[in-house]
């Protein structure tokens, strides 16, 4: 089974003794997602990346229009202003615990389609909201539905892509959760200024509608147990043999099996030190990112006199840093995977090497950004600081995602759900403390406090590089999933 999970299927696996068991015909069977043509894999991954880009885009595109919302609904609380942005990310905390296990029971595609439809409905509801409580509730529900591609996207990659190429593809997939929130304020700033905050949601709804049409036409199921179930159903119809069943069939779905699947992400998060610590590191970086997103606009408007539209352009430094980190991490990680595989020494810990270098850019960027903004230097200086931070963030984000997927390949969706839920919780709550922290400590010491925490977290990849294999294989940390 371990070989099957890695996409290397031994020949004997295709010779089940029971003639009623349905498996892939041979190692080159085109129905096996690992053997799909490149164009078919590419189409699926491009659509999935588009899907993964749109929902995080909605998390921050609304940010420049918050002041207009506050005026329209008569609210003056800075906490409410931050919460109406971050409540969307709070929805990311709850959705994964249902979406991931359901995708491992019913397949990826039904979850994509259902959640995209719900996301579209709740986004339209945000556009027509008539009060602040309505807007907050609809944002929460949109976040719960919108987290779907972030939760099972890594599982979709693992379904189709061998480990030698997986890091690069995962890096492209990770562009959505990072670049979506970066591009959002840039576009949202000009749109909110020109047409009003409601049009931000209408534009997201239109983009979601277009994306839904494309995914309904071209998405194909990639989770091999479900692919085999479909094959068995087709053969039962063609042969008239009602006893044919998938070799991966676990029997009729029972309440116990369903509850076990629902509990799997929580088990992984709280019983595996690897999942908890790596997810915690990703959560800290994600929380810092959203803390920046909720403060960059006000800093550049108040300290540098930027208008709402121009203030959105301050996020471009972050975007450039993300692209550099994405490109470098993907190429280096793929090279390491090919090299280690050729030498016969590849292990999930091989994914940590880029992170052991790149993570240091996070505290450096935070120190740079905080003290340059505190000193009122030229506006390009703090923007360069956000770029350095983003470079480190992208390295950490991509490496953590790939390491967790490789460590728990069969349950890639569930382990990603655990990672997504924890980082989203921190991403939702940390920005609420941002205004108070900066008021008390200033931009310099406030960001320095964040940088010192990031420095401590930089020890995590080194610990798991040395002890990760022992922890993964230790009976003490084995969980009945």
N, C-alpha and C positions, 0 to 999 in steps of 0.2 A: 504493500500500500504506500509506503514511503516513496518508492520509485514512481508510482502512479501520480502522487501528489506533486512530484518534481517535474512531471511531464515526460519522464523517461519510463516507458511502459515495457516490462519484460515480455518476451514472446510467450512464455508459459501462461501469462495472465489472460491470453486470448484463447485458452483451451480449457474452459470450465468443464468439469466432469458432468454436471447436470445439463442435459441438452436443452432444458427450458430456460436456462439463464442466458440473458442477452448482454453481450459486451461489444466493444468495438471490434470489427472484423480482424484487424491486424494493426501493427504499429503505424501504418501509413493511412489508416482509415480517414477519409476526408470529413466524416461526421465528427471526429474528435476535434474540438476547438483548437488544440495545439497544431493540427494539420490543416487548418483553414488556409486558403490562398492569402497571400499578403494583402491583396486589395480588399478582401472581406474583413480581415483583421483591422486594416487601416481605417476602413469606413466605420467600423464599430467604435474604434478608439477615438477617432475624430469627433463623432457624434457624442460620445461619452465625455470628452474633454469640453465640448461646447456646453453640454448639460451641466457639467461640474463648474463651468465658468459663470453661468447665468445666476445660479442661486446664491453663491457668495457675493456676486455683484450687487444683489439686492440688499445685502447686509449693510453696505456702507454708501451706496449711491444716494441714499436718502439723507446722509449726514449733513451736507451743506444746507439743506432746507429745513433743518430742525428749528432754527430761530423763527422761521416763518410759521411753522406749525405751532410753536409756543405762543406766538402773537394771535394766531387765528383762534386757538382754543383757550386763550387767557391764562396761561400757566407761566409762572416765573421761576419755578424750582429748577436749579441746575441738575439735580439728581434725576428728576423726571426727564429732562432733556437728554441726559446720557442714557437713561433706561429705555426710552423709546427706540434708541438705536440698538442697544445691547440685548434687549428682550428677544430680538430675532435670533441671536446666538444662543440664548437660553433655550430656545426651541430645539437647537442642535443637540442639547443634552438629553432630551427625552426620546426624540425620534429614533436614534440608532439602536436602542435596546429592543425595539419592535421590528424595525426594518431589517437589520442584519440577520437575525435568526429566521425570519420569514423568508428571506432570500435563499437561505440554506435548506428550506423546506419546499418552497414553491418555485424557486428559480429567480434569476435577476430581472428578467424582462417584465413580468407582471408588476414587480415593485416599482421599477422605473416609470411605467405608464401610469400607475395609480397615483404615485406621489407627484408626478409632473402635473396631472390634472388637478389635484388638491392644491398644489402650489399656485397654479393659475387662478383658481377660484379665490383663494385667500389674498392673493396680490391685488386682484380687482376689488376685493372688499376693502383693502387698505386705501385704494384710490378714492373710494366713495365714503370713507369713514366720516362720521359727523361729530365725533367727540374724541378726546384723548384716550379714555378707557377703551373705546371701540378700536382705535388704531393700535393700541398696545396689544390687545387680545388677538387681532388679526395678524399682527406682526409675529406674535408667538406661534400661532398656528401655521403661518407661512414658513417659519423656520423649521418647525417639526417636519413638514412635508419636504422642504427644500434640502434637507440634509441627506436625502436618499443617495444622490450620486457621490457625495463625499464618503458615505458609509460603505457602499458596495462597489465603488469604482475600483478600488485596489483589488477586490476580489475578481472583478471582471478582467483586470490586467493579468492576475495570476492564473485565471482560467485559460488564457490563450498564449502567454508569452513565456519562453524558457528563461531560466535564471540569468543566462549570459547577457540577455538584452533587457531584462526586467527593470533594472535601475533607471535606464534612460527613459523608458516608457512611463515608469512611475513618476519621474521628474516632470515629464510633459503633463501627465494627469494632475500633478500637484500645482501646476500653474493656476488652475481654477481657484482653489481655496486661497491662494496668495494674491494672484494678480487681479482676481475679481474685486476684492475689497480695495485694491489700489486704483484700478481704473474707475471704479464706482464714483468716488468723490470728484474726480476730474470731470467726468461727463455730467454728474449730478449737479455740480456747482453751477455750470453754465445753464443747464436745463431748468433748475429751480429758480435761477435769477431771471430767465427769459419767460418761462411759462408757468412757474409756480410748482410747489412741492408735489401736488397730486399727479402731475405729468411724469414724474419720476417713476411712479408705480405703473402708469399706463404704458410707458415705454418698455418696462420690464415684462409686463403682461403680453405685449405684442411679440417681443423676442421669445418669450416662453411658448406662445402659440405656434410660431414658426418652427421652433425646436421640436415641439410635440409632433407636428406633422411629419417631420423628417425621421424622428425616432420610431414612430408607429410604422412607417414604411420600411425602415432598414434595420432596426434593432433585431438581433437574433440571439436566442438563448445560448449562453456560453458555459453555464455551470454543468459539468459533465454528468453528475447523477441525474439531473433533469433531462439532459440530452438523451441519456440512455433510457429514461422512462418514456420519452416521446418515441424513441426507436422501438421499444418493446410494444407500445400501444399500436404503432403502425404495423408491426409484424403480426400481432394478434389479429388485426383486421385482415391482413393479406393472407395469412395461413389458416385462419379459423381455429388456431390453437389458443384456448383461453388460459393455459398454464404458463405461457411465456411471461417472464418478468425480468427486470433489470438486475444485473449482478450487484448493483449498488442499492437495491431495494431494501429498505429497513422494515418493511411491513406496513400495515395500515397505520395511518397517523393516529396515535393515541394521545390522550390528555397528558400523560406522563412525558411522552416524547416531545410534545409541544412545549410544555413547561420547562423541560430540560434545555430546549433550544433557546427559549426566552432568557433563561438564567445564564447561558454560556458567556455573554460579554462581561457580566458582573463577576463570574467565577474567574475569568481570565484576568480581569483588572485587579481583583483583591487577593488572589492566591498565587499569582506569578510575580515575583520581584522584577523580572524583566519587563513585563507589560506595564506594571505600575510606575516604575521609575522612568522608563522611556516615555510613557504617556505623560508623566508629570513634567518632564523636561519640555516636551512639545507643548504642554498646556501653558507653562510659564512663558514660552516664546510667543504663543498665540495670544495670551493675555496682554503681553507688552505691545503686540501689533495693534490690537484694538484700543488699547490705552492711547497709543500714538494717534490712531485714526480719530478719536474723539477730542483730541487736543490740538492737532496740527493746524486745523482750520482757524481756531480761535487765536492760536499763537501768531500765525502769520497775518491775521486780520488786525489784532490788537498791537503787536510789537512792530510789525513791518508795514502796516497800513494797506495790506492787500484787500481787494474786493472779493466777494464770494466766489466769482468765477476764477480769478487769478489765484486765489488761495488754494483752489483745487489742484492747480498745477504743481503745488509744493509736494504732492504725492509722487511726482514723476521720479524723483531721486530714489524713492523706495522701490518703484517699479524697475528702474535700471539695475539696482542692486539685486533684485529678485531674478532678473534675467541672467545676470552674470553668475549668480549662485546656482541657478537652475542648469545652465549650460555646463559649468565646471563640474558640478556634482554628478550629473548624469554621465558625462564622458569618463570621468575618473572612476566612478563606481562600476561602469560597464567594463572598463579596462581591467580593473582589479578582479572582477568576477571571471572574465575570460582567462586571465593569467592564473588565478588560483584553481579554476576548474581544470586547466591544462596540466597543472602540477599535482592535481588530485587532493588539494588541501582546502577546497572551498567549503566554507561554513557560513551560517547567517552572520557571524561576527565579522566576516569580511566586509560587510556593509558599513561597519563603523569607522573605517579608516578615513573617509572624507570628512566625517563628522568630527573626528579628533583634531582636525586642523581648522575646519570652518567655524566651529562653535565659538572660537575666541573673538571673531569679528562682532559678535553680539554685544558683549560688554564694552568693547572698544567704541562701537558705534553709539552706544547709549551715553558714555562719558562725553564723546565728541558733540553729540546733538544737544545734550543738556547744558553743558557749560558754554558752548558757542551761542545758544539762544539766550542764556542768562546774561552774557556779555554784550548782547545786541551787535554781534559781528555782522558782516555782510550776509544777506539772506542765503547765499549759495553755501555758506559754511555749514549751518545746521542741516541743510538738505543733503550735503555730502555725508554727514553723520548718519542720517536715516538710511542712506544707500549702503553704508558699511553694515549697519544693523541688519538690513534686509538680506544682504549676502550671507551673513551667518544664519539668519532665520531660515532661509531656503535650504541651506545645507543640513541643518538640524531637522527640519520638517520632512525633507525627502529621505534622509538616512533613517530616521525613526520609522517612517511608514514602511520602507522596504525591509528593514531589519525585522519588524514585527510580522510582516507577511511571510517572510522566509522562515521565521521561527515557528509559525503556526499556520502553515500553508493551507491545510485542509479547512481550517476555520478562519480564512483570511478576512471574510466579511465581519465575523464576530470580534476578532482582535482589532480590526479597524474601528468597529463601533465603540469598543472600550476606549481606544485612543481618542476618537472624535468626541465622545461624550465628556471626558475629563477636560480636554483642552477647551471645549465649548463652554463648559461651566466656568472655568477661569476667565475665558474671553468675555463672557457676559458680565461677570461680577467685578473683575478688576477695574474696568473703566469707571465704575461707579465711585471708586475711591480716588480716581485721578484728580479731579478738581480740588478736593480737600487736601490731598498730598502736596500738590503743587502750591496751593495757598500757604501751607504750613512750612514747606521746605524750599520752595522756589524751584525753578526749572533745573538748576545745576545740581543741588543736593537731592532733589526728587529723583532725577534720572540716575544719579550716582547710586542711590539706594537700590534701584532696579538693577543696575550694573553689577553691584556686589553680589546680589542673589544669583544673577546669571553666571558670574565667575564661579560660584560654588557649584552650580549645576554642570559646569564644564567638566567636572570630574566623572560624570556618569558614563560617557562612552569609554573612558579608560578602564573603569571598573568592570564593565561588561566585556570589553576586549580580553581582559585577563580571566574573568570568572564566568562569563556568559555561558560557555559550553557546559561547564560543571553544573550550573544552576538549571539549565534546560533539561539535562539528562538525570538530574538527581531525583530519586523516588520521593524525596520530601516535598518536591514542588510539582509532582505529577497530579493532574486533576482529571477526574472522570467527566469528560466533556460530551 
